[in-house]
Amino acid sequence: MRVDQIDRADLDGAPGVALRMLTPGVHPERVRVDVMFLEPGASLPRHPAGREQVFYVVSGSGRVAGDDDVEREVSAGWAAVWEAGEQHTSWADTAMTVVIVQRGAVG
């Protein structure tokens, strides 16, 4: 067994957002797992998903939007799934911790 502390690294261009890769998976070209920490009021700029992406909220609450620009509320236990290439964004209304699982070929 190994026990590691998860250090946070600020995400450039997104004040109040920190990201840490947990594991690239067995095949990093197919699976990647990250944990993201968002401070209240923080947001991620709109950007395309490089591959299918599951945005699972572990704690806190906020909002997400995809290609349709319709904001949807999310909180602990809810997930947003974006397809590869889909433009998306997210906002934290409270401190929010999110696990992001990306799968499929990098593109």
Summary of the structure (lengths in Angstrom):
residues: 107
radius of gyration: 13.4
end to end distance: 33.9
largest distance: 44.1
contacts: 300
relative contact order: 0.28
helix: 0%
strand: 54%
